[in-house]
Amino acid sequence: MATELDFSPPEIPEPTFMENVLRYGLFFGAIFQLICVLAIILPVSKSHKTILEMMLESGWDIEELLCLGGFRL
């Protein structure tokens, strides 16, 4: 009446390629949504000045700025 009990783990098949794509796609989608929510919640700078405007106010010349960008007059 003594029967052997099978305590081995059940056979679990390896995930397919599409299951992996779905798993990691959902994971990265969740991270992207968290970043979007944080971008809405966290305050941002209220400055509307561009870098170009700030450089011109500090005394840079237009020709110098164009030369830095690789343009020649």
N, CA, C and O atoms as a CHARMM CRD file, in Angstrom:
* protein
*
  292
    1    1 MET  N      0.81300  -1.17300   0.00000 PROA 1      0.00000
    2    1 MET  CA     0.00000   0.00000   0.00000 PROA 1      0.00000
    3    1 MET  C      0.86900   1.25400   0.00000 PROA 1      0.00000
    4    1 MET  O      0.34400   2.36500  -0.07300 PROA 1      0.00000
    5    2 ALA  N      2.12600   1.10100   0.07700 PROA 2      0.00000
    6    2 ALA  CA     3.03400   2.24300   0.05100 PROA 2      0.00000
    7    2 ALA  C      3.27700   2.64200  -1.39800 PROA 2      0.00000
    8    2 ALA  O      3.92000   1.91600  -2.15500 PROA 2      0.00000
    9    3 THR  N      2.76500   3.78100  -1.76500 PROA 3      0.00000
   10    3 THR  CA     2.99500   4.28900  -3.12400 PROA 3      0.00000
   11    3 THR  C      3.94400   5.47000  -3.04700 PROA 3      0.00000
   12    3 THR  O      3.96100   6.22900  -2.07800 PROA 3      0.00000
   13    4 GLU  N      4.71200   5.59400  -4.07400 PROA 4      0.00000
   14    4 GLU  CA     5.65100   6.72000  -4.10600 PROA 4      0.00000
   15    4 GLU  C      4.93400   7.98000  -4.56600 PROA 4      0.00000
   16    4 GLU  O      4.18300   7.96800  -5.54100 PROA 4      0.00000
   17    5 LEU  N      5.18300   9.07200  -3.84000 PROA 5      0.00000
   18    5 LEU  CA     4.59700  10.36100  -4.20700 PROA 5      0.00000
   19    5 LEU  C      5.59300  11.11900  -5.07300 PROA 5      0.00000
   20    5 LEU  O      6.79400  11.12400  -4.80300 PROA 5      0.00000
   21    6 ASP  N      5.08400  11.75100  -6.10000 PROA 6      0.00000
   22    6 ASP  CA     5.94600  12.50500  -7.01700 PROA 6      0.00000
   23    6 ASP  C      5.97000  13.96900  -6.58000 PROA 6      0.00000
   24    6 ASP  O      5.01400  14.71100  -6.80300 PROA 6      0.00000
   25    7 PHE  N      7.08300  14.37500  -5.95100 PROA 7      0.00000
   26    7 PHE  CA     7.22700  15.75100  -5.48700 PROA 7      0.00000
   27    7 PHE  C      8.09000  16.58900  -6.42700 PROA 7      0.00000
   28    7 PHE  O      8.54800  17.66100  -6.03200 PROA 7      0.00000
   29    8 SER  N      8.32400  16.14200  -7.63600 PROA 8      0.00000
   30    8 SER  CA     9.13000  16.90900  -8.58000 PROA 8      0.00000
   31    8 SER  C      8.31300  18.10600  -9.08800 PROA 8      0.00000
   32    8 SER  O      7.08600  18.03900  -9.16300 PROA 8      0.00000
   33    9 PRO  N      8.98400  19.16900  -9.42600 PROA 9      0.00000
   34    9 PRO  CA     8.25100  20.34700  -9.90700 PROA 9      0.00000
   35    9 PRO  C      7.57300  20.06200 -11.24500 PROA 9      0.00000
   36    9 PRO  O      8.05600  19.24600 -12.03000 PROA 9      0.00000
   37   10 PRO  N      6.46400  20.73200 -11.49800 PROA 10     0.00000
   38   10 PRO  CA     5.76400  20.48900 -12.77100 PROA 10     0.00000
   39   10 PRO  C      6.57600  21.01800 -13.95100 PROA 10     0.00000
   40   10 PRO  O      7.37500  21.94400 -13.81400 PROA 10     0.00000
   41   11 GLU  N      6.35600  20.42500 -15.07400 PROA 11     0.00000
   42   11 GLU  CA     7.03900  20.85800 -16.29100 PROA 11     0.00000
   43   11 GLU  C      6.44800  22.18000 -16.75600 PROA 11     0.00000
   44   11 GLU  O      5.26200  22.26000 -17.07300 PROA 11     0.00000
   45   12 ILE  N      7.27400  23.21300 -16.79400 PROA 12     0.00000
   46   12 ILE  CA     6.84200  24.53000 -17.24400 PROA 12     0.00000
   47   12 ILE  C      7.55700  24.81200 -18.56400 PROA 12     0.00000
   48   12 ILE  O      8.78700  24.81400 -18.60700 PROA 12     0.00000
   49   13 PRO  N      6.81300  25.04800 -19.63200 PROA 13     0.00000
   50   13 PRO  CA     7.47000  25.28900 -20.91900 PROA 13     0.00000
   51   13 PRO  C      8.18400  26.64500 -20.93600 PROA 13     0.00000
   52   13 PRO  O      7.79300  27.58400 -20.24300 PROA 13     0.00000
   53   14 GLU  N      9.22900  26.71300 -21.73700 PROA 14     0.00000
   54   14 GLU  CA     9.95300  27.97100 -21.90800 PROA 14     0.00000
   55   14 GLU  C      9.04500  28.98500 -22.59100 PROA 14     0.00000
   56   14 GLU  O      8.26600  28.61600 -23.47000 PROA 14     0.00000
   57   15 PRO  N      9.13200  30.27500 -22.19700 PROA 15     0.00000
   58   15 PRO  CA     8.29200  31.28300 -22.87200 PROA 15     0.00000
   59   15 PRO  C      8.71500  31.44900 -24.33100 PROA 15     0.00000
   60   15 PRO  O      9.89500  31.37300 -24.67300 PROA 15     0.00000
   61   16 THR  N      7.72000  31.67700 -25.16600 PROA 16     0.00000
   62   16 THR  CA     8.01700  31.87000 -26.58600 PROA 16     0.00000
   63   16 THR  C      8.52500  33.28000 -26.82000 PROA 16     0.00000
   64   16 THR  O      8.51000  34.12100 -25.92100 PROA 16     0.00000
   65   17 PHE  N      8.97500  33.52600 -28.04100 PROA 17     0.00000
   66   17 PHE  CA     9.49800  34.84500 -28.39300 PROA 17     0.00000
   67   17 PHE  C      8.43100  35.92000 -28.22100 PROA 17     0.00000
   68   17 PHE  O      8.71800  36.99400 -27.69200 PROA 17     0.00000
   69   18 MET  N      7.20900  35.64600 -28.65900 PROA 18     0.00000
   70   18 MET  CA     6.13800  36.64400 -28.55400 PROA 18     0.00000
   71   18 MET  C      5.74400  36.89400 -27.09700 PROA 18     0.00000
   72   18 MET  O      5.37700  38.01400 -26.74200 PROA 18     0.00000
   73   19 GLU  N      5.81500  35.87500 -26.25900 PROA 19     0.00000
   74   19 GLU  CA     5.54400  36.08600 -24.83400 PROA 19     0.00000
   75   19 GLU  C      6.59700  36.98200 -24.20400 PROA 19     0.00000
   76   19 GLU  O      6.27400  37.81600 -23.35700 PROA 19     0.00000
   77   20 ASN  N      7.85800  36.81900 -24.60800 PROA 20     0.00000
   78   20 ASN  CA     8.92900  37.69500 -24.11300 PROA 20     0.00000
   79   20 ASN  C      8.74100  39.12300 -24.60400 PROA 20     0.00000
   80   20 ASN  O      8.92000  40.07400 -23.84400 PROA 20     0.00000
   81   21 VAL  N      8.38100  39.27300 -25.87600 PROA 21     0.00000
   82   21 VAL  CA     8.14200  40.61500 -26.41600 PROA 21     0.00000
   83   21 VAL  C      7.00700  41.28900 -25.65300 PROA 21     0.00000
   84   21 VAL  O      7.10500  42.46600 -25.30800 PROA 21     0.00000
   85   22 LEU  N      5.93700  40.55500 -25.39000 PROA 22     0.00000
   86   22 LEU  CA     4.80200  41.10600 -24.65900 PROA 22     0.00000
   87   22 LEU  C      5.19800  41.48300 -23.23600 PROA 22     0.00000
   88   22 LEU  O      4.83200  42.55400 -22.75200 PROA 22     0.00000
   89   23 ARG  N      5.94000  40.61300 -22.56700 PROA 23     0.00000
   90   23 ARG  CA     6.33800  40.88500 -21.18300 PROA 23     0.00000
   91   23 ARG  C      7.19900  42.14000 -21.09200 PROA 23     0.00000
   92   23 ARG  O      6.92200  43.02900 -20.28700 PROA 23     0.00000
   93   24 TYR  N      8.25200  42.21400 -21.92300 PROA 24     0.00000
   94   24 TYR  CA     9.14200  43.36600 -21.84400 PROA 24     0.00000
   95   24 TYR  C      8.49300  44.62900 -22.41000 PROA 24     0.00000
   96   24 TYR  O      8.79400  45.73200 -21.95500 PROA 24     0.00000
   97   25 GLY  N      7.61900  44.48300 -23.38100 PROA 25     0.00000
   98   25 GLY  CA     6.89800  45.64000 -23.89900 PROA 25     0.00000
   99   25 GLY  C      5.99900  46.25000 -22.84400 PROA 25     0.00000
  100   25 GLY  O      5.93500  47.47300 -22.72000 PROA 25     0.00000
  101   26 LEU  N      5.29800  45.41500 -22.07700 PROA 26     0.00000
  102   26 LEU  CA     4.46200  45.91600 -20.98800 PROA 26     0.00000
  103   26 LEU  C      5.31200  46.55200 -19.89000 PROA 26     0.00000
  104   26 LEU  O      4.91900  47.55700 -19.29800 PROA 26     0.00000
  105   27 PHE  N      6.47300  45.96400 -19.62400 PROA 27     0.00000
  106   27 PHE  CA     7.37000  46.50800 -18.60400 PROA 27     0.00000
  107   27 PHE  C      7.84800  47.90700 -18.99200 PROA 27     0.00000
  108   27 PHE  O      7.78000  48.83200 -18.18300 PROA 27     0.00000
  109   28 PHE  N      8.33500  48.06500 -20.23200 PROA 28     0.00000
  110   28 PHE  CA     8.81900  49.37600 -20.66400 PROA 28     0.00000
  111   28 PHE  C      7.67200  50.37400 -20.82900 PROA 28     0.00000
  112   28 PHE  O      7.86100  51.57100 -20.61400 PROA 28     0.00000
  113   29 GLY  N      6.50200  49.89800 -21.20300 PROA 29     0.00000
  114   29 GLY  CA     5.34000  50.77200 -21.28800 PROA 29     0.00000
  115   29 GLY  C      4.96600  51.32600 -19.92300 PROA 29     0.00000
  116   29 GLY  O      4.59900  52.49500 -19.80800 PROA 29     0.00000
  117   30 ALA  N      5.05300  50.50000 -18.89300 PROA 30     0.00000
  118   30 ALA  CA     4.74800  50.95800 -17.53700 PROA 30     0.00000
  119   30 ALA  C      5.76300  51.99600 -17.07000 PROA 30     0.00000
  120   30 ALA  O      5.40000  52.98400 -16.43200 PROA 30     0.00000
  121   31 ILE  N      7.03600  51.77000 -17.39000 PROA 31     0.00000
  122   31 ILE  CA     8.06600  52.75400 -17.02600 PROA 31     0.00000
  123   31 ILE  C      7.80800  54.07300 -17.75100 PROA 31     0.00000
  124   31 ILE  O      7.92900  55.14100 -17.15000 PROA 31     0.00000
  125   32 PHE  N      7.45400  54.01000 -19.03200 PROA 32     0.00000
  126   32 PHE  CA     7.16800  55.21900 -19.80100 PROA 32     0.00000
  127   32 PHE  C      5.98500  55.97700 -19.19300 PROA 32     0.00000
  128   32 PHE  O      6.02000  57.20500 -19.10600 PROA 32     0.00000
  129   33 GLN  N      4.94400  55.26400 -18.77400 PROA 33     0.00000
  130   33 GLN  CA     3.79200  55.92300 -18.16000 PROA 33     0.00000
  131   33 GLN  C      4.17700  56.58600 -16.84400 PROA 33     0.00000
  132   33 GLN  O      3.70900  57.68600 -16.55200 PROA 33     0.00000
  133   34 LEU  N      5.02200  55.93700 -16.04600 PROA 34     0.00000
  134   34 LEU  CA     5.47300  56.55800 -14.80100 PROA 34     0.00000
  135   34 LEU  C      6.25600  57.83300 -15.06400 PROA 34     0.00000
  136   34 LEU  O      6.09300  58.82100 -14.34700 PROA 34     0.00000
  137   35 ILE  N      7.10300  57.82000 -16.08300 PROA 35     0.00000
  138   35 ILE  CA     7.86700  59.01700 -16.42700 PROA 35     0.00000
  139   35 ILE  C      6.92700  60.13300 -16.86700 PROA 35     0.00000
  140   35 ILE  O      7.12900  61.29100 -16.50000 PROA 35     0.00000
  141   36 CYS  N      5.90300  59.80000 -17.64800 PROA 36     0.00000
  142   36 CYS  CA     4.94000  60.81100 -18.09800 PROA 36     0.00000
  143   36 CYS  C      4.16400  61.40100 -16.92300 PROA 36     0.00000
  144   36 CYS  O      3.94600  62.61100 -16.86900 PROA 36     0.00000
  145   37 VAL  N      3.75000  60.55900 -15.99100 PROA 37     0.00000
  146   37 VAL  CA     3.02000  61.05900 -14.82300 PROA 37     0.00000
  147   37 VAL  C      3.92200  61.94800 -13.97800 PROA 37     0.00000
  148   37 VAL  O      3.48100  62.99200 -13.49800 PROA 37     0.00000
  149   38 LEU  N      5.17000  61.55500 -13.78800 PROA 38     0.00000
  150   38 LEU  CA     6.10400  62.38500 -13.02800 PROA 38     0.00000
  151   38 LEU  C      6.36800  63.71400 -13.72500 PROA 38     0.00000
  152   38 LEU  O      6.56000  64.72900 -13.05600 PROA 38     0.00000
  153   39 ALA  N      6.38100  63.72600 -15.05200 PROA 39     0.00000
  154   39 ALA  CA     6.59600  64.97000 -15.78500 PROA 39     0.00000
  155   39 ALA  C      5.43000  65.93200 -15.58100 PROA 39     0.00000
  156   39 ALA  O      5.61500  67.14900 -15.60500 PROA 39     0.00000
  157   40 ILE  N      4.24100  65.39600 -15.38100 PROA 40     0.00000
  158   40 ILE  CA     3.08000  66.25100 -15.12500 PROA 40     0.00000
  159   40 ILE  C      3.09800  66.76800 -13.68500 PROA 40     0.00000
  160   40 ILE  O      2.76200  67.92500 -13.43200 PROA 40     0.00000
  161   41 ILE  N      3.48700  65.91200 -12.75400 PROA 41     0.00000
  162   41 ILE  CA     3.43100  66.27400 -11.34000 PROA 41     0.00000
  163   41 ILE  C      4.55900  67.22600 -10.94500 PROA 41     0.00000
  164   41 ILE  O      4.32100  68.21900 -10.25800 PROA 41     0.00000
  165   42 LEU  N      5.77700  66.92900 -11.37400 PROA 42     0.00000
  166   42 LEU  CA     6.93300  67.72600 -10.94500 PROA 42     0.00000
  167   42 LEU  C      6.93800  69.07800 -11.64900 PROA 42     0.00000
  168   42 LEU  O      6.65400  69.15700 -12.84400 PROA 42     0.00000
  169   43 PRO  N      7.25800  70.13900 -10.91700 PROA 43     0.00000
  170   43 PRO  CA     7.28100  71.47200 -11.54000 PROA 43     0.00000
  171   43 PRO  C      8.47500  71.62500 -12.48100 PROA 43     0.00000
  172   43 PRO  O      9.51700  70.99300 -12.30500 PROA 43     0.00000
  173   44 VAL  N      8.29400  72.47100 -13.46800 PROA 44     0.00000
  174   44 VAL  CA     9.36800  72.74900 -14.41700 PROA 44     0.00000
  175   44 VAL  C      9.70700  74.22800 -14.35600 PROA 44     0.00000
  176   44 VAL  O      8.96300  75.01600 -13.77300 PROA 44     0.00000
  177   45 SER  N     10.79900  74.59500 -14.94000 PROA 45     0.00000
  178   45 SER  CA    11.23800  75.98000 -14.96300 PROA 45     0.00000
  179   45 SER  C     10.24500  76.83000 -15.74700 PROA 45     0.00000
  180   45 SER  O      9.70600  76.39100 -16.76200 PROA 45     0.00000
  181   46 LYS  N     10.00900  78.04900 -15.26800 PROA 46     0.00000
  182   46 LYS  CA     9.06700  78.95400 -15.92900 PROA 46     0.00000
  183   46 LYS  C      9.77500  79.89600 -16.90100 PROA 46     0.00000
  184   46 LYS  O      9.13300  80.77200 -17.48000 PROA 46     0.00000
  185   47 SER  N     11.06300  79.73500 -17.08700 PROA 47     0.00000
  186   47 SER  CA    11.82200  80.59300 -17.98600 PROA 47     0.00000
  187   47 SER  C     11.49400  80.25500 -19.43300 PROA 47     0.00000
  188   47 SER  O     11.55100  79.09600 -19.84300 PROA 47     0.00000
  189   48 HSD  N     11.15300  81.28000 -20.19500 PROA 48     0.00000
  190   48 HSD  CA    10.83000  81.07900 -21.59700 PROA 48     0.00000
  191   48 HSD  C     11.94300  81.60100 -22.50800 PROA 48     0.00000
  192   48 HSD  O     11.79500  81.61400 -23.73000 PROA 48     0.00000
  193   49 LYS  N     13.04600  82.02700 -21.91400 PROA 49     0.00000
  194   49 LYS  CA    14.15900  82.51200 -22.71900 PROA 49     0.00000
  195   49 LYS  C     14.91000  81.33000 -23.31400 PROA 49     0.00000
  196   49 LYS  O     15.12100  80.30500 -22.66600 PROA 49     0.00000
  197   50 THR  N     15.29800  81.50600 -24.55200 PROA 50     0.00000
  198   50 THR  CA    16.09700  80.46500 -25.19200 PROA 50     0.00000
  199   50 THR  C     17.56800  80.69700 -24.86900 PROA 50     0.00000
  200   50 THR  O     17.95300  81.75900 -24.37900 PROA 50     0.00000
  201   51 ILE  N     18.36100  79.70800 -25.14500 PROA 51     0.00000
  202   51 ILE  CA    19.79900  79.82800 -24.91600 PROA 51     0.00000
  203   51 ILE  C     20.37100  80.93700 -25.79300 PROA 51     0.00000
  204   51 ILE  O     21.25000  81.68500 -25.36700 PROA 51     0.00000
  205   52 LEU  N     19.86700  81.03600 -27.01500 PROA 52     0.00000
  206   52 LEU  CA    20.34900  82.07800 -27.92500 PROA 52     0.00000
  207   52 LEU  C     20.06300  83.46500 -27.36200 PROA 52     0.00000
  208   52 LEU  O     20.93000  84.33800 -27.41900 PROA 52     0.00000
  209   53 GLU  N     18.87000  83.68700 -26.82300 PROA 53     0.00000
  210   53 GLU  CA    18.53900  84.98700 -26.24800 PROA 53     0.00000
  211   53 GLU  C     19.43500  85.31300 -25.06300 PROA 53     0.00000
  212   53 GLU  O     19.87800  86.45300 -24.91800 PROA 53     0.00000
  213   54 MET  N     19.70900  84.31900 -24.21000 PROA 54     0.00000
  214   54 MET  CA    20.57600  84.56100 -23.05400 PROA 54     0.00000
  215   54 MET  C     21.99600  84.87400 -23.49500 PROA 54     0.00000
  216   54 MET  O     22.65500  85.71600 -22.88400 PROA 54     0.00000
  217   55 MET  N     22.48500  84.21300 -24.54600 PROA 55     0.00000
  218   55 MET  CA    23.84300  84.48500 -25.03000 PROA 55     0.00000
  219   55 MET  C     23.92800  85.87800 -25.64100 PROA 55     0.00000
  220   55 MET  O     24.92400  86.57700 -25.46000 PROA 55     0.00000
  221   56 LEU  N     22.89100  86.28100 -26.36300 PROA 56     0.00000
  222   56 LEU  CA    22.89600  87.62200 -26.96100 PROA 56     0.00000
  223   56 LEU  C     22.83700  88.69500 -25.87400 PROA 56     0.00000
  224   56 LEU  O     23.48800  89.73200 -26.00500 PROA 56     0.00000
  225   57 GLU  N     22.07700  88.46900 -24.81000 PROA 57     0.00000
  226   57 GLU  CA    22.00500  89.43600 -23.71100 PROA 57     0.00000
  227   57 GLU  C     23.32100  89.55400 -22.96900 PROA 57     0.00000
  228   57 GLU  O     23.64100  90.62100 -22.44300 PROA 57     0.00000
  229   58 SER  N     24.09700  88.46600 -22.91600 PROA 58     0.00000
  230   58 SER  CA    25.36500  88.50300 -22.19000 PROA 58     0.00000
  231   58 SER  C     26.49900  89.07300 -23.03600 PROA 58     0.00000
  232   58 SER  O     27.63800  89.12700 -22.57200 PROA 58     0.00000
  233   59 GLY  N     26.21600  89.49900 -24.26200 PROA 59     0.00000
  234   59 GLY  CA    27.22400  90.20300 -25.03600 PROA 59     0.00000
  235   59 GLY  C     27.81500  89.42100 -26.19700 PROA 59     0.00000
  236   59 GLY  O     28.77700  89.89600 -26.80200 PROA 59     0.00000
  237   60 TRP  N     27.31000  88.27900 -26.53400 PROA 60     0.00000
  238   60 TRP  CA    27.82300  87.52700 -27.66800 PROA 60     0.00000
  239   60 TRP  C     27.42000  88.23000 -28.95300 PROA 60     0.00000
  240   60 TRP  O     26.36900  88.86700 -29.02400 PROA 60     0.00000
  241   61 ASP  N     28.24700  88.11100 -29.94400 PROA 61     0.00000
  242   61 ASP  CA    27.97300  88.69300 -31.25600 PROA 61     0.00000
  243   61 ASP  C     27.32500  87.61700 -32.14400 PROA 61     0.00000
  244   61 ASP  O     27.59300  86.42500 -31.99100 PROA 61     0.00000
  245   62 ILE  N     26.47300  88.06200 -33.06700 PROA 62     0.00000
  246   62 ILE  CA    25.77600  87.12600 -33.95900 PROA 62     0.00000
  247   62 ILE  C     26.78700  86.33400 -34.78500 PROA 62     0.00000
  248   62 ILE  O     26.61700  85.13000 -34.97700 PROA 62     0.00000
  249   63 GLU  N     27.83000  86.99100 -35.27200 PROA 63     0.00000
  250   63 GLU  CA    28.83100  86.30100 -36.10000 PROA 63     0.00000
  251   63 GLU  C     29.56400  85.23300 -35.29700 PROA 63     0.00000
  252   63 GLU  O     29.86200  84.15900 -35.82200 PROA 63     0.00000
  253   64 GLU  N     29.86300  85.52000 -34.01100 PROA 64     0.00000
  254   64 GLU  CA    30.51700  84.51400 -33.17500 PROA 64     0.00000
  255   64 GLU  C     29.62200  83.29800 -32.99000 PROA 64     0.00000
  256   64 GLU  O     30.09200  82.16100 -33.03700 PROA 64     0.00000
  257   65 LEU  N     28.32400  83.54200 -32.77800 PROA 65     0.00000
  258   65 LEU  CA    27.38900  82.43400 -32.57300 PROA 65     0.00000
  259   65 LEU  C     27.26900  81.58500 -33.83000 PROA 65     0.00000
  260   65 LEU  O     27.19300  80.35900 -33.74900 PROA 65     0.00000
  261   66 LEU  N     27.25100  82.23300 -34.99600 PROA 66     0.00000
  262   66 LEU  CA    27.15700  81.48900 -36.24900 PROA 66     0.00000
  263   66 LEU  C     28.40800  80.67200 -36.50100 PROA 66     0.00000
  264   66 LEU  O     28.33100  79.55700 -37.01600 PROA 66     0.00000
  265   67 CYS  N     29.56700  81.22200 -36.14000 PROA 67     0.00000
  266   67 CYS  CA    30.82600  80.47800 -36.30500 PROA 67     0.00000
  267   67 CYS  C     30.87100  79.27000 -35.37800 PROA 67     0.00000
  268   67 CYS  O     31.40900  78.22800 -35.75300 PROA 67     0.00000
  269   68 LEU  N     30.30700  79.39200 -34.16000 PROA 68     0.00000
  270   68 LEU  CA    30.26000  78.25200 -33.24800 PROA 68     0.00000
  271   68 LEU  C     29.39800  77.13700 -33.82300 PROA 68     0.00000
  272   68 LEU  O     29.67300  75.95900 -33.59400 PROA 68     0.00000
  273   69 GLY  N     28.36500  77.49700 -34.56200 PROA 69     0.00000
  274   69 GLY  CA    27.49000  76.50500 -35.16500 PROA 69     0.00000
  275   69 GLY  C     28.02600  75.94400 -36.45700 PROA 69     0.00000
  276   69 GLY  O     27.40800  75.05700 -37.04600 PROA 69     0.00000
  277   70 GLY  N     29.16300  76.43800 -36.91500 PROA 70     0.00000
  278   70 GLY  CA    29.75700  75.92300 -38.14300 PROA 70     0.00000
  279   70 GLY  C     29.36200  76.70200 -39.38900 PROA 70     0.00000
  280   70 GLY  O     29.66800  76.27300 -40.50100 PROA 70     0.00000
  281   71 PHE  N     28.68800  77.83600 -39.22800 PROA 71     0.00000
  282   71 PHE  CA    28.27200  78.64600 -40.36100 PROA 71     0.00000
  283   71 PHE  C     29.25700  79.77700 -40.56400 PROA 71     0.00000
  284   71 PHE  O     29.78000  80.33800 -39.60100 PROA 71     0.00000
  285   72 ARG  N     29.50300  80.10500 -41.79200 PROA 72     0.00000
  286   72 ARG  CA    30.39600  81.22100 -42.12100 PROA 72     0.00000
  287   72 ARG  C     29.60000  82.27200 -42.90200 PROA 72     0.00000
  288   72 ARG  O     28.79800  81.94300 -43.77600 PROA 72     0.00000
  289   73 LEU  N     29.83700  83.52100 -42.57000 PROA 73     0.00000
  290   73 LEU  CA    29.16100  84.61100 -43.29900 PROA 73     0.00000
  291   73 LEU  C     29.99400  85.05100 -44.48200 PROA 73     0.00000
  292   73 LEU  O     29.59500  85.95500 -45.21600 PROA 73     0.00000
